Amino acid sequence: MTWNYRIIEFVEPGTEESWFAIHEVYYDDAGRPESYSEGAAVVMSHDAAGQSRELSWVLDKMRDALLKPTLRESDFFPPRESGRGNPRVSTVPTAGCADSDGQLSA
C-alpha cells in the first residue's frame, strides 16, 4: 500500500459550506485512492537529532499536495449520513509511518 498527502474538500451535510484539509491518502494496488487518515495531517518529529530533516521532508510532501488535484470526500464514499461511521476512513496513525518512497512500514 502506498500513500501521499492530498488536499481533501469536505462539505457539511445539508449546507453548501465546505472546508479543505491535508490528509494522508492511501491507494489500492491499481493506484486509485481508497481511504484517508482519520485526522488532518500534522507536522511533527520524534527525532531530536534529525528533526530539521524529518520536518522538512514532511513539509515538502505536503507542498507536493498543492500541485495535485483536490480530492473530495465524496470521491471515497457516498455523502455522510447522520450517526453513521465512514468505512473508508483509515485508522492508520497520521505520523511517521512510511519511508521516503511513501511505502508503509511495519
N, CA, C and O atoms as a GROMACS GRO file, in nm:
protein
  424
    1MET      N    1   0.086  -0.118   0.000
    1MET     CA    2   0.000   0.000   0.000
    1MET      C    3   0.090   0.123   0.000
    1MET      O    4   0.187   0.130   0.074
    2THR      N    5   0.056   0.219  -0.082
    2THR     CA    6   0.130   0.345  -0.085
    2THR      C    7   0.039   0.457  -0.038
    2THR      O    8  -0.083   0.441  -0.029
    3TRP      N    9   0.099   0.570  -0.008
    3TRP     CA   10   0.022   0.685   0.037
    3TRP      C   11   0.097   0.812  -0.002
    3TRP      O   12   0.215   0.809  -0.036
    4ASN      N   13   0.025   0.921   0.003
    4ASN     CA   14   0.085   1.054  -0.006
    4ASN      C   15  -0.010   1.152   0.059
    4ASN      O   16  -0.123   1.118   0.096
    5TYR      N   17   0.036   1.275   0.072
    5TYR     CA   18  -0.051   1.380   0.125
    5TYR      C   19  -0.134   1.435   0.011
    5TYR      O   20  -0.084   1.456  -0.100
    6ARG      N   21  -0.262   1.460   0.038
    6ARG     CA   22  -0.351   1.520  -0.061
    6ARG      C   23  -0.445   1.616   0.011
    6ARG      O   24  -0.475   1.600   0.129
    7ILE      N   25  -0.489   1.716  -0.062
    7ILE     CA   26  -0.592   1.806  -0.011
    7ILE      C   27  -0.727   1.741  -0.038
    7ILE      O   28  -0.753   1.694  -0.149
    8ILE      N   29  -0.812   1.739   0.064
    8ILE     CA   30  -0.947   1.684   0.050
    8ILE      C   31  -1.046   1.793   0.087
    8ILE      O   32  -1.032   1.862   0.188
    9GLU      N   33  -1.148   1.808   0.003
    9GLU     CA   34  -1.258   1.901   0.031
    9GLU      C   35  -1.369   1.825   0.102
    9GLU      O   36  -1.412   1.718   0.057
   10PHE      N   37  -1.414   1.881   0.213
   10PHE     CA   38  -1.524   1.825   0.290
   10PHE      C   39  -1.642   1.921   0.282
   10PHE      O   40  -1.622   2.043   0.288
   11VAL      N   41  -1.763   1.868   0.269
   11VAL     CA   42  -1.883   1.951   0.263
   11VAL      C   43  -1.972   1.915   0.381
   11VAL      O   44  -2.000   1.797   0.406
   12GLU      N   45  -2.015   2.016   0.453
   12GLU     CA   46  -2.105   1.995   0.567
   12GLU      C   47  -2.241   1.950   0.514
   12GLU      O   48  -2.301   2.020   0.433
   13PRO      N   49  -2.290   1.833   0.558
   13PRO     CA   50  -2.420   1.785   0.509
   13PRO      C   51  -2.531   1.887   0.531
   13PRO      O   52  -2.540   1.950   0.636
   14GLY      N   53  -2.614   1.903   0.430
   14GLY     CA   54  -2.728   1.993   0.439
   14GLY      C   55  -2.695   2.140   0.417
   14GLY      O   56  -2.782   2.226   0.427
   15THR      N   57  -2.569   2.168   0.386
   15THR     CA   58  -2.528   2.307   0.361
   15THR      C   59  -2.440   2.312   0.237
   15THR      O   60  -2.408   2.208   0.179
   16GLU      N   61  -2.404   2.429   0.200
   16GLU     CA   62  -2.308   2.448   0.090
   16GLU      C   63  -2.168   2.476   0.145
   16GLU      O   64  -2.074   2.496   0.068
   17GLU      N   65  -2.155   2.477   0.277
   17GLU     CA   66  -2.026   2.510   0.339
   17GLU      C   67  -1.926   2.396   0.322
   17GLU      O   68  -1.958   2.280   0.345
   18SER      N   69  -1.805   2.433   0.282
   18SER     CA   70  -1.701   2.332   0.268
   18SER      C   71  -1.573   2.381   0.334
   18SER      O   72  -1.555   2.500   0.358
   19TRP      N   73  -1.484   2.287   0.361
   19TRP     CA   74  -1.353   2.319   0.413
   19TRP      C   75  -1.253   2.221   0.352
   19TRP      O   76  -1.291   2.116   0.300
   20PHE      N   77  -1.126   2.257   0.360
   20PHE     CA   78  -1.020   2.179   0.298
   20PHE      C   79  -0.916   2.144   0.404
   20PHE      O   80  -0.888   2.223   0.494
   21ALA      N   81  -0.860   2.024   0.393
   21ALA     CA   82  -0.755   1.981   0.485
   21ALA      C   83  -0.661   1.888   0.411
   21ALA      O   84  -0.699   1.820   0.316
   22ILE      N   85  -0.536   1.885   0.457
   22ILE     CA   86  -0.439   1.790   0.402
   22ILE      C   87  -0.447   1.663   0.486
   22ILE      O   88  -0.438   1.667   0.609
   23HIS      N   89  -0.466   1.551   0.418
   23HIS     CA   90  -0.472   1.419   0.482
   23HIS      C   91  -0.375   1.325   0.413
   23HIS      O   92  -0.334   1.349   0.300
   24GLU      N   93  -0.339   1.218   0.483
   24GLU     CA   94  -0.269   1.108   0.419
   24GLU      C   95  -0.373   1.030   0.342
   24GLU      O   96  -0.475   0.989   0.398
   25VAL      N   97  -0.349   1.007   0.213
   25VAL     CA   98  -0.441   0.930   0.129
   25VAL      C   99  -0.370   0.801   0.090
   25VAL      O  100  -0.255   0.801   0.048
   26TYR      N  101  -0.442   0.690   0.106
   26TYR     CA  102  -0.389   0.557   0.080
   26TYR      C  103  -0.448   0.504  -0.050
   26TYR      O  104  -0.566   0.525  -0.079
   27TYR      N  105  -0.365   0.435  -0.128
   27TYR     CA  106  -0.402   0.390  -0.262
   27TYR      C  107  -0.408   0.238  -0.271
   27TYR      O  108  -0.332   0.168  -0.203
   28ASP      N  109  -0.499   0.189  -0.356
   28ASP     CA  110  -0.505   0.045  -0.380
   28ASP      C  111  -0.393   0.004  -0.475
   28ASP      O  112  -0.314   0.088  -0.518
   29ASP      N  113  -0.386  -0.123  -0.507
   29ASP     CA  114  -0.278  -0.174  -0.593
   29ASP      C  115  -0.281  -0.116  -0.734
   29ASP      O  116  -0.180  -0.119  -0.804
   30ALA      N  117  -0.397  -0.065  -0.776
   30ALA     CA  118  -0.409  -0.005  -0.909
   30ALA      C  119  -0.378   0.145  -0.906
   30ALA      O  120  -0.386   0.212  -1.010
   31GLY      N  121  -0.344   0.198  -0.788
   31GLY     CA  122  -0.309   0.340  -0.777
   31GLY      C  123  -0.427   0.432  -0.756
   31GLY      O  124  -0.413   0.554  -0.767
   32ARG      N  125  -0.545   0.376  -0.725
   32ARG     CA  126  -0.664   0.458  -0.700
   32ARG      C  127  -0.674   0.491  -0.552
   32ARG      O  128  -0.651   0.404  -0.468
   33PRO      N  129  -0.708   0.616  -0.518
   33PRO     CA  130  -0.728   0.650  -0.377
   33PRO      C  131  -0.840   0.564  -0.320
   33PRO      O  132  -0.948   0.553  -0.378
   34GLU      N  133  -0.813   0.501  -0.202
   34GLU     CA  134  -0.916   0.416  -0.144
   34GLU      C  135  -0.954   0.454  -0.002
   34GLU      O  136  -1.063   0.419   0.044
   35SER      N  137  -0.868   0.526   0.069
   35SER     CA  138  -0.901   0.570   0.205
   35SER      C  139  -0.810   0.686   0.243
   35SER      O  140  -0.714   0.717   0.172
   36TYR      N  141  -0.843   0.749   0.355
   36TYR     CA  142  -0.759   0.860   0.402
   36TYR      C  143  -0.754   0.858   0.553
   36TYR      O  144  -0.838   0.796   0.619
   37SER      N  145  -0.653   0.926   0.609
   37SER     CA  146  -0.634   0.928   0.753
   37SER      C  147  -0.752   0.995   0.822
   37SER      O  148  -0.814   1.086   0.768
   38GLU      N  149  -0.782   0.947   0.941
   38GLU     CA  150  -0.896   0.999   1.016
   38GLU      C  151  -0.880   1.147   1.049
   38GLU      O  152  -0.975   1.224   1.036
   39GLY      N  153  -0.762   1.186   1.091
   39GLY     CA  154  -0.737   1.326   1.124
   39GLY      C  155  -0.655   1.394   1.016
   39GLY      O  156  -0.584   1.328   0.940
   40ALA      N  157  -0.666   1.524   1.010
   40ALA     CA  158  -0.583   1.601   0.917
   40ALA      C  159  -0.436   1.580   0.954
   40ALA      O  160  -0.404   1.554   1.070
   41ALA      N  161  -0.350   1.593   0.857
   41ALA     CA  162  -0.207   1.571   0.878
   41ALA      C  163  -0.149   1.676   0.972
   41ALA      O  164  -0.193   1.791   0.975
   42VAL      N  165  -0.050   1.634   1.047
   42VAL     CA  166   0.021   1.725   1.137
   42VAL      C  167   0.169   1.721   1.102
   42VAL      O  168   0.217   1.625   1.042
   43VAL      N  169   0.239   1.825   1.138
   43VAL     CA  170   0.384   1.831   1.116
   43VAL      C  171   0.449   1.815   1.252
   43VAL      O  172   0.438   1.902   1.339
   44MET      N  173   0.519   1.701   1.269
   44MET     CA  174   0.585   1.675   1.396
   44MET      C  175   0.701   1.580   1.375
   44MET      O  176   0.710   1.513   1.272
   45SER      N  177   0.790   1.574   1.472
   45SER     CA  178   0.906   1.484   1.465
   45SER      C  179   0.931   1.424   1.602
   45SER      O  180   0.914   1.490   1.704
   46HIS      N  181   0.972   1.297   1.602
   46HIS     CA  182   1.010   1.231   1.727
   46HIS      C  183   1.162   1.219   1.736
   46HIS      O  184   1.214   1.164   1.834
   47ASP      N  185   1.232   1.268   1.637
   47ASP     CA  186   1.377   1.252   1.627
   47ASP      C  187   1.447   1.385   1.657
   47ASP      O  188   1.457   1.470   1.569
   48ALA      N  189   1.495   1.402   1.780
   48ALA     CA  190   1.559   1.528   1.819
   48ALA      C  191   1.682   1.557   1.733
   48ALA      O  192   1.706   1.672   1.696
   49ALA      N  193   1.759   1.454   1.701
   49ALA     CA  194   1.881   1.474   1.624
   49ALA      C  195   1.852   1.509   1.478
   49ALA      O  196   1.925   1.587   1.417
   50GLY      N  197   1.747   1.451   1.421
   50GLY     CA  198   1.719   1.473   1.280
   50GLY      C  199   1.590   1.548   1.254
   50GLY      O  200   1.532   1.537   1.147
   51GLN      N  201   1.546   1.624   1.355
   51GLN     CA  202   1.415   1.688   1.342
   51GLN      C  203   1.405   1.782   1.222
   51GLN      O  204   1.301   1.785   1.156
   52SER      N  205   1.509   1.857   1.194
   52SER     CA  206   1.503   1.951   1.082
   52SER      C  207   1.484   1.876   0.950
   52SER      O  208   1.403   1.916   0.867
   53ARG      N  209   1.560   1.768   0.932
   53ARG     CA  210   1.550   1.689   0.809
   53ARG      C  211   1.412   1.624   0.799
   53ARG      O  212   1.349   1.626   0.693
   54GLU      N  213   1.366   1.566   0.908
   54GLU     CA  214   1.236   1.497   0.908
   54GLU      C  215   1.121   1.594   0.885
   54GLU      O  216   1.031   1.566   0.806
   55LEU      N  217   1.124   1.708   0.953
   55LEU     CA  218   1.018   1.807   0.935
   55LEU      C  219   1.020   1.865   0.794
   55LEU      O  220   0.915   1.890   0.735
   56SER      N  221   1.139   1.886   0.739
   56SER     CA  222   1.149   1.936   0.601
   56SER      C  223   1.090   1.836   0.503
   56SER      O  224   1.023   1.876   0.407
   57TRP      N  225   1.115   1.706   0.526
   57TRP     CA  226   1.060   1.603   0.438
   57TRP      C  227   0.907   1.608   0.440
   57TRP      O  228   0.843   1.604   0.335
   58VAL      N  229   0.848   1.616   0.560
   58VAL     CA  230   0.702   1.621   0.573
   58VAL      C  231   0.647   1.745   0.503
   58VAL      O  232   0.550   1.736   0.428
   59LEU      N  233   0.708   1.859   0.526
   59LEU     CA  234   0.661   1.983   0.463
   59LEU      C  235   0.674   1.977   0.310
   59LEU      O  236   0.586   2.025   0.239
   60ASP      N  237   0.783   1.918   0.260
   60ASP     CA  238   0.798   1.903   0.115
   60ASP      C  239   0.687   1.816   0.057
   60ASP      O  240   0.632   1.848  -0.048
   61LYS      N  241   0.654   1.707   0.126
   61LYS     CA  242   0.547   1.618   0.078
   61LYS      C  243   0.411   1.688   0.085
   61LYS      O  244   0.326   1.665  -0.001
   62MET      N  245   0.391   1.772   0.185
   62MET     CA  246   0.265   1.848   0.193
   62MET      C  247   0.259   1.952   0.080
   62MET      O  248   0.153   1.975   0.023
   63ARG      N  249   0.374   2.014   0.048
   63ARG     CA  250   0.377   2.109  -0.064
   63ARG      C  251   0.343   2.039  -0.195
   63ARG      O  252   0.277   2.096  -0.282
   64ASP      N  253   0.387   1.914  -0.210
   64ASP     CA  254   0.353   1.837  -0.330
   64ASP      C  255   0.202   1.823  -0.345
   64ASP      O  256   0.151   1.820  -0.457
   65ALA      N  257   0.130   1.815  -0.234
   65ALA     CA  258  -0.016   1.802  -0.238
   65ALA      C  259  -0.080   1.923  -0.305
   65ALA      O  260  -0.187   1.911  -0.366
   66LEU      N  261  -0.017   2.038  -0.293
   66LEU     CA  262  -0.071   2.161  -0.354
   66LEU      C  263  -0.068   2.155  -0.506
   66LEU      O  264  -0.141   2.229  -0.572
   67LEU      N  265   0.016   2.069  -0.562
   67LEU     CA  266   0.030   2.058  -0.707
   67LEU      C  267  -0.061   1.951  -0.768
   67LEU      O  268  -0.070   1.939  -0.890
   68LYS      N  269  -0.128   1.876  -0.683
   68LYS     CA  270  -0.216   1.769  -0.730
   68LYS      C  271  -0.362   1.814  -0.724
   68LYS      O  272  -0.395   1.904  -0.646
   69PRO      N  273  -0.448   1.754  -0.804
   69PRO     CA  274  -0.590   1.790  -0.798
   69PRO      C  275  -0.647   1.765  -0.658
   69PRO      O  276  -0.610   1.668  -0.591
   70THR      N  277  -0.737   1.852  -0.616
   70THR     CA  278  -0.804   1.836  -0.487
   70THR      C  279  -0.901   1.719  -0.496
   70THR      O  280  -0.978   1.708  -0.591
   71LEU      N  281  -0.897   1.633  -0.395
   71LEU     CA  282  -0.993   1.523  -0.386
   71LEU      C  283  -1.114   1.572  -0.308
   71LEU      O  284  -1.106   1.671  -0.235
   72ARG      N  285  -1.225   1.503  -0.322
   72ARG     CA  286  -1.345   1.534  -0.246
   72ARG      C  287  -1.377   1.415  -0.156
   72ARG      O  288  -1.351   1.300  -0.191
   73GLU      N  289  -1.434   1.445  -0.041
   73GLU     CA  290  -1.475   1.339   0.049
   73GLU      C  291  -1.565   1.240  -0.025
   73GLU      O  292  -1.557   1.119  -0.001
   74SER      N  293  -1.649   1.290  -0.114
   74SER     CA  294  -1.741   1.203  -0.189
   74SER      C  295  -1.668   1.114  -0.290
   74SER      O  296  -1.729   1.021  -0.343
   75ASP      N  297  -1.540   1.140  -0.318
   75ASP     CA  298  -1.463   1.051  -0.405
   75ASP      C  299  -1.441   0.915  -0.339
   75ASP      O  300  -1.416   0.816  -0.407
   76PHE      N  301  -1.451   0.911  -0.207
   76PHE     CA  302  -1.423   0.790  -0.132
   76PHE      C  303  -1.548   0.710  -0.098
   76PHE      O  304  -1.541   0.588  -0.084
   77PHE      N  305  -1.661   0.777  -0.083
   77PHE     CA  306  -1.785   0.711  -0.041
   77PHE      C  307  -1.901   0.807  -0.060
   77PHE      O  308  -1.880   0.927  -0.081
   78PRO      N  309  -2.024   0.756  -0.054
   78PRO     CA  310  -2.141   0.844  -0.067
   78PRO      C  311  -2.144   0.949   0.044
   78PRO      O  312  -2.074   0.934   0.144
   79PRO      N  313  -2.223   1.055   0.026
   79PRO     CA  314  -2.233   1.158   0.129
   79PRO      C  315  -2.264   1.099   0.266
   79PRO      O  316  -2.335   0.999   0.278
   80ARG      N  317  -2.209   1.162   0.368
   80ARG     CA  318  -2.228   1.114   0.505
   80ARG      C  319  -2.374   1.116   0.546
   80ARG      O  320  -2.451   1.205   0.508
   81GLU      N  321  -2.410   1.016   0.624
   81GLU     CA  322  -2.542   1.013   0.685
   81GLU      C  323  -2.523   1.036   0.833
   81GLU      O  324  -2.427   0.989   0.893
   82SER      N  325  -2.614   1.108   0.892
   82SER     CA  326  -2.604   1.140   1.033
   82SER      C  327  -2.595   1.012   1.117
   82SER      O  328  -2.673   0.919   1.099
   83GLY      N  329  -2.499   1.010   1.208
   83GLY     CA  330  -2.486   0.900   1.302
   83GLY      C  331  -2.419   0.775   1.246
   83GLY      O  332  -2.411   0.675   1.316
   84ARG      N  333  -2.371   0.778   1.124
   84ARG     CA  334  -2.308   0.660   1.065
   84ARG      C  335  -2.160   0.684   1.046
   84ARG      O  336  -2.118   0.792   1.005
   85GLY      N  337  -2.080   0.584   1.076
   85GLY     CA  338  -1.936   0.594   1.059
   85GLY      C  339  -1.897   0.581   0.913
   85GLY      O  340  -1.977   0.540   0.829
   86ASN      N  341  -1.776   0.616   0.884
   86ASN     CA  342  -1.727   0.610   0.747
   86ASN      C  343  -1.630   0.493   0.734
   86ASN      O  344  -1.521   0.496   0.791
   87PRO      N  345  -1.668   0.388   0.659
   87PRO     CA  346  -1.580   0.273   0.647
   87PRO      C  347  -1.455   0.298   0.564
   87PRO      O  348  -1.364   0.215   0.565
   88ARG      N  349  -1.447   0.409   0.493
   88ARG     CA  350  -1.332   0.434   0.407
   88ARG      C  351  -1.232   0.529   0.470
   88ARG      O  352  -1.137   0.572   0.405
   89VAL      N  353  -1.253   0.563   0.596
   89VAL     CA  354  -1.156   0.645   0.667
   89VAL      C  355  -1.063   0.550   0.740
   89VAL      O  356  -1.108   0.466   0.818
   90SER      N  357  -0.936   0.564   0.716
   90SER     CA  358  -0.838   0.475   0.774
   90SER      C  359  -0.814   0.508   0.921
   90SER      O  360  -0.825   0.624   0.962
   91THR      N  361  -0.781   0.407   0.997
   91THR     CA  362  -0.742   0.431   1.136
   91THR      C  363  -0.591   0.422   1.151
   91THR      O  364  -0.540   0.412   1.263
   92VAL      N  365  -0.519   0.427   1.039
   92VAL     CA  366  -0.373   0.427   1.042
   92VAL      C  367  -0.327   0.557   1.108
   92VAL      O  368  -0.378   0.663   1.072
   93PRO      N  369  -0.233   0.550   1.201
   93PRO     CA  370  -0.184   0.674   1.264
   93PRO      C  371  -0.136   0.772   1.158
   93PRO      O  372  -0.091   0.732   1.051
   94THR      N  373  -0.144   0.901   1.190
   94THR     CA  374  -0.112   1.003   1.090
   94THR      C  375   0.030   1.057   1.100
   94THR      O  376   0.059   1.160   1.040
   95ALA      N  377   0.117   0.991   1.175
   95ALA     CA  378   0.252   1.047   1.187
   95ALA      C  379   0.359   0.940   1.172
   95ALA      O  380   0.357   0.838   1.241
   96GLY      N  381   0.453   0.965   1.081
   96GLY     CA  382   0.576   0.889   1.072
   96GLY      C  383   0.563   0.740   1.051
   96GLY      O  384   0.629   0.663   1.120
   97CYS      N  385   0.480   0.694   0.957
   97CYS     CA  386   0.465   0.551   0.938
   97CYS      C  387   0.506   0.507   0.798
   97CYS      O  388   0.466   0.398   0.755
   98ALA      N  389   0.583   0.586   0.728
   98ALA     CA  390   0.623   0.547   0.593
   98ALA      C  391   0.765   0.591   0.565
   98ALA      O  392   0.819   0.682   0.628
   99ASP      N  393   0.824   0.522   0.468
   99ASP     CA  394   0.959   0.560   0.429
   99ASP      C  395   0.953   0.672   0.325
   99ASP      O  396   0.845   0.718   0.289
  100SER      N  397   1.068   0.714   0.276
  100SER     CA  398   1.074   0.828   0.184
  100SER      C  399   1.009   0.800   0.049
  100SER      O  400   0.987   0.893  -0.029
  101ASP      N  401   0.979   0.673   0.019
  101ASP     CA  402   0.910   0.638  -0.106
  101ASP      C  403   0.760   0.629  -0.088
  101ASP      O  404   0.688   0.596  -0.182
  102GLY      N  405   0.710   0.658   0.032
  102GLY     CA  406   0.568   0.652   0.058
  102GLY      C  407   0.518   0.512   0.088
  102GLY      O  408   0.397   0.488   0.089
  103GLN      N  409   0.609   0.417   0.114
  103GLN     CA  410   0.570   0.281   0.148
  103GLN      C  411   0.546   0.272   0.298
  103GLN      O  412   0.628   0.318   0.378
  104LEU      N  413   0.435   0.211   0.335
  104LEU     CA  414   0.406   0.194   0.477
  104LEU      C  415   0.507   0.097   0.537
  104LEU      O  416   0.538  -0.005   0.476
  105SER      N  417   0.556   0.129   0.655
  105SER     CA  418   0.649   0.041   0.723
  105SER      C  419   0.574  -0.039   0.828
  105SER      O  420   0.470   0.004   0.879
  106ALA      N  421   0.626  -0.154   0.860
  106ALA     CA  422   0.560  -0.242   0.956
  106ALA      C  423   0.577  -0.191   1.097
  106ALA      O  424   0.528  -0.253   1.192
   0.00000   0.00000   0.00000
